[in-house]
Amino acid sequence: MIENKNFCGYNVTIMASITTKLVKDGNSVAVRIPKTALVMSGLEDEIRMEVSQGQIILTSAKSARAGWQQQIEQVLAANPDARALDPELAAWDATVGDGLE
């Protein structure tokens, strides 16, 4: 169900829920995701699937920090003094392996 509402002068689209069917696909079962739902989710290419009793959660397989290392290295290469200008860049080497993704 898609609802269009006016919220503080802005038109906001809210997707409450969609009911769809599981469809047999060879030895597997497929779910048809409506294009509108897919566009609203921002999911592309690969997804991560988390499964628990009574639910399946689909999220992007891309890390939220994908490409950050390369971008920071480009900034540092273009401006060698950047570490001195930005304390967060100075601490970058210490946080790369912090386990946060």
All heavy atoms as an XYZ file, in Angstrom:
759
protein
N       0.842     -1.168      0.000
C       0.000      0.000      0.000
C       0.894      1.241      0.000
O       1.790      1.381      0.817
C      -0.867     -0.013      1.258
C      -1.730      1.176      1.430
S      -2.721      0.946      2.928
C      -3.249      2.578      3.156
N       0.657      2.126     -0.943
C       1.427      3.356     -1.037
C       0.499      4.518     -0.727
O      -0.584      4.627     -1.281
C       2.033      3.521     -2.438
C       2.972      2.357     -2.742
C       2.754      4.847     -2.555
C       3.500      2.362     -4.138
N       0.929      5.366      0.186
C       0.137      6.532      0.563
C       0.929      7.791      0.251
O       2.113      7.866      0.533
C      -0.173      6.504      2.060
C      -0.967      5.305      2.504
C      -1.177      5.300      4.013
O      -1.190      6.382      4.618
O      -1.302      4.211      4.561
N       0.271      8.757     -0.348
C       0.876     10.064     -0.558
C       0.235     11.011      0.443
O      -0.976     11.166      0.470
C       0.643     10.550     -1.988
C       1.391      9.705     -2.993
O       2.566      9.456     -2.820
N       0.715      9.260     -4.024
N       1.056     11.642      1.278
C       0.547     12.538      2.318
C       1.274     13.867      2.239
O       2.419     13.946      1.800
C       0.727     11.934      3.706
C      -0.085     10.685      3.918
C      -0.091     10.291      5.356
C      -1.045      9.119      5.530
N      -1.364      8.861      6.879
N       0.605     14.905      2.691
C       1.216     16.211      2.783
C       1.687     16.377      4.216
O       0.902     16.340      5.147
C       0.207     17.295      2.411
C       0.868     18.637      2.264
O       1.580     19.083      3.155
N       0.632     19.277      1.139
N       2.995     16.525      4.390
C       3.573     16.651      5.715
C       4.364     17.946      5.763
O       5.388     18.091      5.105
C       4.476     15.444      6.014
C       5.101     15.464      7.363
C       4.346     15.214      8.491
C       6.447     15.740      7.519
C       4.917     15.219      9.750
C       7.035     15.762      8.763
C       6.259     15.501      9.882
N       3.885     18.899      6.525
C       4.545     20.207      6.672
C       4.814     20.859      5.322
O       5.873     21.431      5.081
C       5.838     20.075      7.458
S       5.610     19.539      9.156
N       3.879     20.743      4.402
C       4.024     21.358      3.096
C       4.787     20.529      2.083
O       4.978     20.956      0.952
N       5.252     19.331      2.471
C       5.979     18.454      1.559
C       5.113     17.253      1.222
O       4.412     16.711      2.074
C       7.277     17.942      2.204
C       8.278     19.034      2.466
C       8.337     19.663      3.706
C       9.156     19.434      1.481
C       9.257     20.665      3.952
C      10.079     20.436      1.714
C      10.125     21.052      2.951
O      11.030     22.040      3.176
N       5.147     16.829     -0.036
C       4.462     15.604     -0.420
C       5.369     14.429     -0.072
O       6.508     14.363     -0.542
C       4.133     15.587     -1.916
C       3.025     16.546     -2.251
O       2.099     16.718     -1.461
N       3.105     17.172     -3.404
N       4.888     13.530      0.770
C       5.680     12.404      1.247
C       4.990     11.119      0.832
O       3.777     10.973      0.991
C       5.810     12.447      2.799
C       6.599     11.251      3.290
C       6.459     13.745      3.230
N       5.762     10.209      0.260
C       5.231      8.904     -0.106
C       5.630      7.912      0.972
O       6.804      7.789      1.306
C       5.789      8.447     -1.467
O       5.435      9.418     -2.445
C       5.215      7.102     -1.862
N       4.632      7.227      1.517
C       4.857      6.252      2.584
C       4.394      4.893      2.095
O       3.277      4.752      1.614
C       4.076      6.637      3.856
C       4.522      8.010      4.339
C       4.259      5.579      4.926
C       3.661      8.572      5.435
N       5.270      3.908      2.205
C       4.877      2.560      1.842
C       4.639      1.799      3.134
O       5.577      1.571      3.902
C       5.945      1.871      1.009
C       5.535      0.464      0.640
S       6.556     -0.262     -0.619
C       6.030      0.644     -2.048
N       3.393      1.471      3.390
C       3.060      0.781      4.629
C       3.367     -0.710      4.512
O       4.084     -1.261      5.319
C       1.596      1.005      4.979
N       2.825     -1.363      3.504
C       3.085     -2.784      3.318
C       2.589     -3.226      1.945
O       1.746     -2.577      1.345
C       2.407     -3.621      4.396
O       1.008     -3.533      4.254
N       3.145     -4.321      1.481
C       2.729     -4.921      0.221
C       2.550     -6.406      0.481
O       3.378     -7.027      1.147
C       3.799     -4.731     -0.864
C       3.924     -3.276     -1.244
C       3.472     -5.558     -2.089
C       5.029     -3.013     -2.241
N       1.498     -6.955     -0.034
C       1.298     -8.397      0.050
C       1.578     -8.981     -1.324
O       1.083     -8.490     -2.326
C      -0.143     -8.733      0.477
O      -0.385     -8.125      1.748
C      -0.359    -10.226      0.568
N       2.421    -10.001     -1.359
C       2.755    -10.661     -2.611
C       2.833    -12.158     -2.356
O       2.745    -12.591     -1.207
C       4.087    -10.105     -3.179
O       4.293    -10.631     -4.483
C       5.248    -10.427     -2.282
N       2.960    -12.924     -3.401
C       2.981    -14.376     -3.243
C       4.375    -14.933     -3.516
O       5.144    -14.363     -4.265
C       1.984    -15.019     -4.207
C       0.543    -14.693     -3.877
C      -0.387    -15.524     -4.728
C      -1.822    -15.182     -4.418
N      -2.442    -16.072     -3.493
N       4.663    -16.046     -2.889
C       5.867    -16.790     -3.197
C       5.590    -17.581     -4.472
O       4.524    -18.168     -4.626
C       6.225    -17.739     -2.059
C       6.544    -17.067     -0.720
C       6.767    -18.123      0.355
C       7.766    -16.177     -0.843
N       6.556    -17.608     -5.391
C       6.374    -18.248     -6.690
C       7.443    -19.319     -6.870
O       8.625    -19.057     -6.654
C       6.504    -17.191     -7.822
C       6.330    -17.841     -9.177
C       5.505    -16.070     -7.628
N       7.031    -20.533     -7.238
C       7.978    -21.629     -7.465
C       8.852    -21.283     -8.660
O       8.385    -20.822     -9.682
C       7.225    -22.931     -7.709
C       8.126    -24.122     -7.870
C       7.759    -25.223     -6.899
C       8.554    -26.474     -7.160
N       9.793    -26.524     -6.442
N      10.169    -21.483     -8.491
C      11.144    -21.184     -9.536
C      12.182    -22.295     -9.532
O      13.206    -22.208     -8.852
C      11.786    -19.817     -9.271
C      12.744    -19.412    -10.377
O      12.647    -19.954    -11.491
O      13.601    -18.545    -10.117
N      11.915    -23.382    -10.256
C      12.797    -24.549    -10.237
C      12.762    -25.193     -8.868
O      11.691    -25.484     -8.332
N      13.928    -25.390     -8.253
C      14.006    -25.971     -6.912
C      13.904    -24.903     -5.827
O      13.999    -25.209     -4.646
C      15.311    -26.747     -6.735
C      15.301    -28.027     -7.541
O      14.248    -28.615     -7.787
N      16.465    -28.450     -7.982
N      13.764    -23.650     -6.233
C      13.701    -22.543     -5.285
C      12.321    -21.907     -5.296
O      11.446    -22.311     -6.039
C      14.739    -21.474     -5.646
O      16.037    -22.005     -5.609
N      12.172    -20.905     -4.460
C      10.957    -20.099     -4.432
C      11.389    -18.656     -4.599
O      12.380    -18.210     -4.012
C      10.192    -20.291     -3.099
C       8.991    -19.368     -3.034
C       9.759    -21.739     -2.943
N      10.675    -17.912     -5.421
C      11.021    -16.522     -5.700
C       9.944    -15.594     -5.143
O       8.807    -16.001     -4.933
C      11.156    -16.299     -7.204
N      10.358    -14.357     -4.903
C       9.425    -13.310     -4.475
C       9.484    -12.219     -5.518
O      10.567    -11.748     -5.864
C       9.822    -12.726     -3.098
C       8.909    -11.579     -2.726
C       9.802    -13.800     -2.040
N       8.345    -11.815     -6.035
C       8.307    -10.704     -6.979
C       8.232     -9.414     -6.180
O       7.321     -9.222     -5.381
C       7.105    -10.830     -7.899
C       7.233    -11.960     -8.871
C       6.167    -11.875     -9.948
N       6.311    -12.989    -10.851
C       5.361    -13.886    -11.078
N       4.195    -13.773    -10.491
N       5.581    -14.867    -11.918
N       9.214     -8.540     -6.398
C       9.244     -7.251     -5.711
C       8.785     -6.195     -6.706
O       9.429     -6.012     -7.748
C      10.664     -6.923     -5.195
C      11.138     -8.016     -4.239
C      10.689     -5.555     -4.536
C      12.578     -7.867     -3.805
N       7.693     -5.496     -6.420
C       7.224     -4.465     -7.338
C       8.299     -3.403     -7.571
O       9.075     -3.068     -6.669
C       6.019     -3.853     -6.615
C       5.567     -4.923     -5.675
C       6.821     -5.640     -5.265
N       8.372     -2.887     -8.790
C       9.394     -1.918     -9.165
C       9.393     -0.720     -8.222
O      10.452     -0.242     -7.814
C       9.181     -1.456    -10.605
C      10.252     -0.508    -11.079
C      10.059     -0.116    -12.525
C      11.161      0.832    -12.968
N      11.008      1.211    -14.368
N       8.231     -0.227     -7.857
C       8.146      0.926     -6.953
C       8.820      0.632     -5.626
O       9.574      1.449     -5.108
C       6.670      1.312     -6.709
O       6.061      1.577     -7.970
C       6.554      2.518     -5.822
N       8.589     -0.562     -5.091
C       9.210     -0.940     -3.819
C      10.724     -1.042     -3.969
O      11.478     -0.599     -3.096
C       8.640     -2.263     -3.319
N      11.182     -1.592     -5.086
C      12.616     -1.729     -5.316
C      13.281     -0.366     -5.448
O      14.330     -0.120     -4.859
C      12.854     -2.566     -6.570
C      14.262     -3.074     -6.784
C      14.731     -3.916     -5.607
C      14.346     -3.861     -8.068
N      12.653      0.534     -6.181
C      13.208      1.883     -6.341
C      13.250      2.597     -4.996
O      14.252      3.228     -4.635
C      12.390      2.696     -7.373
C      12.776      4.158     -7.348
C      12.566      2.109     -8.762
N      12.175      2.499     -4.216
C      12.131      3.161     -2.914
C      13.181      2.605     -1.963
O      13.727      3.330     -1.140
C      10.737      3.035     -2.296
C       9.691      3.862     -3.008
S       8.044      3.616     -2.340
C       8.212      4.407     -0.753
N      13.491      1.323     -2.072
C      14.457      0.698     -1.162
C      15.891      1.077     -1.500
O      16.754      1.068     -0.632
C      14.324     -0.820     -1.213
O      14.865     -1.333     -2.429
N      16.152      1.383     -2.766
C      17.511      1.697     -3.183
C      18.391      0.469     -3.345
O      19.597      0.588     -3.541
N      17.803     -0.721     -3.257
C      18.588     -1.950     -3.405
C      18.999     -2.140     -4.857
O      18.220     -1.876     -5.766
C      17.784     -3.166     -2.935
C      17.457     -3.226     -1.450
C      16.558     -4.415     -1.163
C      18.719     -3.293     -0.616
N      20.251     -2.589     -5.056
C      20.773     -2.856     -6.392
C      21.655     -4.086     -6.339
O      22.214     -4.406     -5.297
C      21.623     -1.694     -6.890
C      20.888     -0.382     -7.013
C      21.839      0.756     -7.391
O      23.066      0.596     -7.204
O      21.348      1.777     -7.871
N      21.825     -4.731     -7.456
C      22.779     -5.823     -7.636
C      22.690     -6.875     -6.540
O      21.789     -7.686     -6.534
C      24.212     -5.290     -7.741
C      24.373     -4.314     -8.901
O      23.684     -4.512     -9.910
O      25.150     -3.374     -8.780
N      23.634     -6.858     -5.608
C      23.697     -7.887     -4.569
C      23.006     -7.421     -3.296
O      23.063     -6.248     -2.933
C      25.148     -8.218     -4.242
C      25.872     -8.892     -5.382
C      27.288     -9.297     -4.999
O      27.595     -9.355     -3.794
O      28.072     -9.567     -5.911
N      22.362     -8.383     -2.629
C      21.696     -8.085     -1.363
C      22.178     -9.062     -0.302
O      22.690    -10.129     -0.606
C      20.160     -8.155     -1.475
C      19.713     -9.544     -1.936
C      19.626     -7.072     -2.387
C      18.236     -9.782     -1.806
N      22.003     -8.688      0.950
C      22.283     -9.566      2.089
C      20.919    -10.016      2.613
O      20.004     -9.224      2.744
C      23.048     -8.803      3.162
C      23.322     -9.639      4.409
C      24.188     -8.900      5.411
N      25.547     -8.741      4.861
C      26.128     -7.566      4.604
N      25.487     -6.447      4.841
N      27.340     -7.512      4.114
N      20.795    -11.291      2.912
C      19.543    -11.837      3.398
C      19.733    -12.335      4.827
O      20.601    -13.163      5.098
C      19.101    -13.001      2.502
C      17.739    -13.542      2.829
S      17.233    -14.979      1.805
C      17.813    -14.582      0.191
N      18.952    -11.784      5.750
C      18.970    -12.245      7.139
C      17.670    -13.014      7.369
O      16.586    -12.503      7.082
C      19.050    -11.056      8.087
C      20.330    -10.257      7.937
C      20.340     -9.025      8.829
O      19.771     -9.063      9.923
O      20.936     -8.027      8.393
N      17.804    -14.212      7.890
C      16.649    -15.090      8.051
C      16.457    -15.433      9.516
O      17.403    -15.791     10.213
C      16.838    -16.392      7.235
C      15.635    -17.302      7.387
C      17.111    -16.079      5.776
N      15.234    -15.308      9.989
C      14.865    -15.775     11.322
C      13.423    -16.267     11.245
O      12.763    -16.125     10.221
C      15.021    -14.667     12.362
O      14.167    -13.591     12.069
N      12.946    -16.846     12.315
C      11.610    -17.429     12.328
C      10.560    -16.381     11.933
O      10.420    -15.362     12.586
C      11.286    -17.985     13.721
C       9.954    -18.703     13.806
C       9.912    -19.953     12.926
O      10.889    -20.673     12.802
N       8.779    -20.193     12.308
N       9.862    -16.619     10.844
C       8.749    -15.768     10.438
C       9.125    -14.517      9.677
O       8.269    -13.713      9.335
N      10.422    -14.323      9.376
C      10.779    -13.128      8.616
C      12.078    -13.315      7.839
O      12.950    -14.079      8.226
C      10.893    -11.914      9.519
C      12.027    -11.959     10.505
C      12.068    -10.705     11.376
O      11.241     -9.814     11.254
N      13.021    -10.637     12.263
N      12.167    -12.596      6.734
C      13.381    -12.511      5.932
C      13.615    -11.030      5.700
O      12.735    -10.316      5.231
C      13.235    -13.247      4.590
C      12.972    -14.736      4.821
C      14.471    -13.040      3.723
C      12.643    -15.506      3.559
N      14.816    -10.550      6.036
C      15.143     -9.139      5.890
C      16.196     -9.004      4.799
O      17.247     -9.639      4.868
C      15.665     -8.542      7.212
C      14.586     -8.684      8.293
C      16.074     -7.095      7.022
C      15.081     -8.356      9.685
N      15.915     -8.185      3.784
C      16.844     -7.936      2.691
C      17.482     -6.567      2.882
O      16.780     -5.579      3.087
C      16.111     -7.970      1.347
C      15.293     -9.224      1.037
C      14.572     -9.070     -0.282
C      16.178    -10.455      1.032
N      18.801     -6.508      2.814
C      19.528     -5.244      2.903
C      20.606     -5.232      1.830
O      20.954     -6.267      1.268
C      20.176     -5.047      4.288
O      21.025     -6.167      4.564
C      19.138     -4.926      5.383
N      21.142     -4.079      1.569
C      22.204     -3.957      0.580
C      23.434     -4.720      1.048
O      23.796     -4.668      2.218
C      22.553     -2.487      0.373
O      23.644     -2.381     -0.515
N      24.091     -5.412      0.126
C      25.315     -6.139      0.461
C      26.514     -5.209      0.462
O      27.577     -5.569      0.961
C      25.531     -7.281     -0.531
N      26.343     -4.010     -0.073
C      27.449     -3.052     -0.111
C      27.647     -2.458      1.272
O      26.699     -2.102      1.956
C      27.145     -1.926     -1.095
C      27.086     -2.376     -2.534
C      26.774     -1.211     -3.435
C      26.633     -1.654     -4.862
N      26.223     -0.554     -5.740
N      28.895     -2.335      1.660
C      29.231     -1.710      2.927
C      28.937     -0.222      2.844
O      29.166      0.414      1.814
C      30.714     -1.928      3.239
O      31.106     -1.130      4.326
N      28.458      0.343      3.921
C      28.188      1.779      3.959
C      29.472      2.573      3.756
O      29.439      3.713      3.322
C      27.533      2.156      5.281
N      30.606      1.962      4.068
C      31.901      2.636      3.928
C      32.649      2.227      2.659
O      33.833      2.498      2.527
C      32.766      2.339      5.144
C      32.206      2.919      6.413
C      33.135      2.647      7.553
N      32.593      3.200      8.774
C      33.250      3.258      9.906
N      34.477      2.803      9.977
N      32.691      3.781     10.978
N      31.981      1.571      1.740
C      32.642      1.126      0.516
C      33.241      2.312     -0.224
O      32.579      3.310     -0.462
C      31.649      0.390     -0.383
N      34.507      2.212     -0.557
C      35.186      3.248     -1.318
C      35.783      4.380     -0.494
O      36.487      5.236     -1.035
N      35.539      4.414      0.808
C      36.060      5.500      1.642
C      37.585      5.511      1.644
O      38.203      6.558      1.530
C      35.540      5.388      3.064
C      34.131      5.829      3.258
C      33.174      6.006      2.299
C      33.517      6.161      4.500
N      32.005      6.402      2.866
C      32.181      6.506      4.222
C      33.948      6.169      5.802
C      31.292      6.882      5.214
C      33.056      6.540      6.789
C      31.733      6.898      6.499
N      38.191      4.340      1.808
C      39.654      4.246      1.872
C      40.266      4.865      0.622
O      41.181      5.673      0.705
C      40.074      2.778      2.007
C      41.569      2.554      1.940
C      42.241      2.632      3.285
O      41.603      2.447      4.304
N      43.520      2.913      3.286
N      39.754      4.497     -0.537
C      40.296      5.009     -1.796
C      40.119      6.526     -1.893
O      41.034      7.236     -2.314
C      39.608      4.324     -2.971
C      40.143      4.759     -4.323
C      39.419      4.079     -5.465
O      38.458      3.356     -5.282
N      39.898      4.325     -6.682
N      38.960      7.037     -1.485
C      38.726      8.477     -1.549
C      39.669      9.237     -0.621
O      40.205     10.291     -0.983
C      37.273      8.791     -1.200
C      36.300      8.348     -2.261
C      34.857      8.586     -1.859
O      34.580      9.212     -0.848
N      33.929      8.079     -2.656
N      39.904      8.717      0.556
C      40.806      9.386      1.503
C      42.236      9.354      0.979
O      42.959     10.358      1.064
C      40.685      8.756      2.902
C      39.336      9.150      3.496
C      41.838      9.175      3.806
C      39.006      8.499      4.795
N      42.641      8.234      0.406
C      43.978      8.160     -0.168
C      44.146      9.167     -1.300
O      45.214      9.777     -1.446
C      44.266      6.738     -0.646
C      44.483      5.772      0.508
C      44.563      4.325      0.066
O      44.478      4.037     -1.152
O      44.701      3.457      0.960
N      43.093      9.386     -2.102
C      43.155     10.372     -3.184
C      43.295     11.789     -2.620
O      44.063     12.598     -3.135
C      41.917     10.275     -4.075
C      41.891      9.047     -4.948
C      40.583      8.880     -5.703
O      39.622      9.592     -5.475
N      40.561      7.931     -6.626
N      42.567     12.083     -1.552
C      42.660     13.403     -0.924
C      44.065     13.617     -0.379
O      44.672     14.680     -0.564
C      41.608     13.563      0.207
C      41.891     14.791      1.057
C      40.213     13.625     -0.382
N      44.603     12.607      0.284
C      45.948     12.727      0.854
C      47.018     12.850     -0.229
O      47.992     13.580     -0.066
C      46.247     11.548      1.771
C      45.417     11.491      3.053
C      45.712     10.210      3.808
C      45.648     12.707      3.910
N      46.826     12.145     -1.346
C      47.788     12.235     -2.444
C      47.758     13.631     -3.071
O      48.798     14.176     -3.441
C      47.494     11.172     -3.493
N      46.565     14.200     -3.178
C      46.422     15.525     -3.785
C      46.876     16.631     -2.836
O      47.301     17.696     -3.271
C      44.971     15.758     -4.200
N      46.770     16.382     -1.523
C      47.131     17.403     -0.538
C      47.843     16.728      0.633
O      47.210     16.344      1.611
C      45.881     18.145     -0.058
C      46.210     19.280      0.884
O      47.368     19.517      1.209
N      45.180     19.973      1.327
N      49.162     16.602      0.568
C      49.914     15.907      1.621
C      49.747     16.530      3.011
O      49.955     15.864      4.016
C      51.367     15.997      1.160
C      51.295     16.289     -0.305
C      50.016     17.036     -0.522
N      49.371     17.803      3.073
C      49.194     18.469      4.369
C      47.801     18.235      4.958
O      47.479     18.769      6.016
C      49.435     19.975      4.221
C      50.858     20.272      3.777
O      51.757     19.487      4.151
O      51.060     21.264      3.052
N      46.967     17.458      4.289
C      45.578     17.267      4.743
C      45.518     16.658      6.138
O      44.638     16.997      6.925
C      44.807     16.406      3.754
N      46.432     15.756      6.476
C      46.422     15.141      7.814
C      46.586     16.194      8.900
O      45.951     16.115      9.940
C      47.521     14.091      7.949
C      47.238     12.819      7.229
C      48.306     11.782      7.558
N      48.234     10.647      6.674
C      47.494      9.575      6.895
N      46.764      9.495      7.974
N      47.479      8.578      6.047
N      47.432     17.176      8.640
C      47.649     18.232      9.641
C      46.439     19.157      9.729
O      46.144     19.703     10.791
C      48.890     19.040      9.273
N      45.703     19.312      8.631
C      44.550     20.207      8.610
C      43.307     19.585      9.232
O      42.469     20.279      9.782
C      44.235     20.630      7.164
C      45.344     21.408      6.454
C      44.973     21.614      4.987
C      45.584     22.739      7.145
N      43.181     18.270      9.138
C      41.984     17.581      9.623
C      42.382     16.475     10.597
O      42.929     15.455     10.189
C      41.205     16.996      8.444
C      39.840     16.457      8.847
O      39.625     16.166     10.039
O      38.975     16.333      7.965
N      42.100     16.655     11.899
C      42.492     15.645     12.892
C      41.869     14.267     12.643
O      42.438     13.254     13.002
C      41.998     16.214     14.222
C      41.451     17.557     13.952
C      41.445     17.787     12.478
N      40.692     14.235     12.016
C      40.069     12.940     11.740
C      40.880     12.165     10.710
O      40.984     10.952     10.778
C      38.626     13.129     11.277
C      37.713     13.568     12.398
C      36.263     13.647     11.966
O      35.895     13.059     10.943
O      35.494     14.308     12.682
N      41.451     12.855      9.726
C      42.308     12.173      8.760
C      43.593     11.697      9.418
O      44.134     10.655      9.050
C      42.627     13.096      7.575
C      41.493     13.322      6.582
C      41.924     14.318      5.517
C      41.042     12.034      5.944
N      44.084     12.436     10.393
C      45.301     12.033     11.095
C      45.090     10.721     11.829
O      45.995      9.900     11.951
C      45.718     13.126     12.075
N      43.866     10.482     12.309
C      43.551      9.265     13.048
C      43.031      8.156     12.137
O      42.682      7.087     12.608
C      42.509      9.572     14.128
N      42.977      8.401     10.836
C      42.393      7.424      9.912
C      43.084      6.070      9.995
O      42.444      5.042     10.059
C      42.449      7.945      8.476
C      41.969      6.927      7.489
C      42.726      6.190      6.641
C      40.622      6.494      7.280
N      41.944      5.345      5.906
C      40.653      5.509      6.283
C      39.411      6.841      7.839
C      39.507      4.868      5.828
C      38.261      6.200      7.380
C      38.313      5.232      6.392
N      44.417      6.049      9.999
C      45.137      4.781     10.037
C      44.770      3.957     11.264
O      44.700      2.745     11.205
C      46.647      5.014     10.014
C      47.110      5.550      8.663
O      46.426      5.280      7.653
O      48.145      6.237      8.626
N      44.492      4.587     12.369
C      44.148      3.888     13.597
C      42.731      3.320     13.549
O      42.425      2.348     14.216
C      44.262      4.829     14.798
N      41.847      3.925     12.729
C      40.450      3.470     12.717
C      40.126      2.543     11.576
O      39.056      1.961     11.545
C      39.502      4.680     12.656
O      39.770      5.430     11.480
C      39.629      5.557     13.879
N      41.022      2.370     10.624
C      40.744      1.494      9.474
C      40.428      0.090      9.928
O      39.503     -0.534      9.442
C      41.923      1.499      8.462
C      41.753      0.403      7.435
C      42.020      2.855      7.789
N      41.138     -0.436     10.902
C      40.919     -1.795     11.364
C      40.068     -1.889     12.607
O      40.190     -2.828     13.369
N      39.190     -0.908     12.832
C      38.415     -0.889     14.081
C      37.262     -1.891     14.086
O      36.577     -2.047     15.076
C      37.902      0.506     14.407
C      36.894      1.046     13.402
O      36.563      0.317     12.439
O      36.439      2.188     13.583
N      37.005     -2.567     12.938
C      35.944     -3.566     12.893
C      34.582     -3.006     12.577
O      33.631     -3.753     12.414
N      34.444     -1.703     12.470
C      33.149     -1.115     12.119
C      32.982     -1.159     10.622
O      33.891     -0.860      9.867
C      33.073      0.339     12.609
C      33.176      0.536     14.107
C      33.165      2.011     14.433
C      32.031     -0.175     14.819
N      31.794     -1.515     10.171
C      31.532     -1.572      8.739
C      30.284     -0.816      8.418
O      29.377     -0.719      9.129
C      31.399     -3.002      8.283
C      32.725     -3.717      8.448
C      32.673     -5.136      7.917
O      32.106     -5.341      6.844
O      33.200     -6.008      8.572
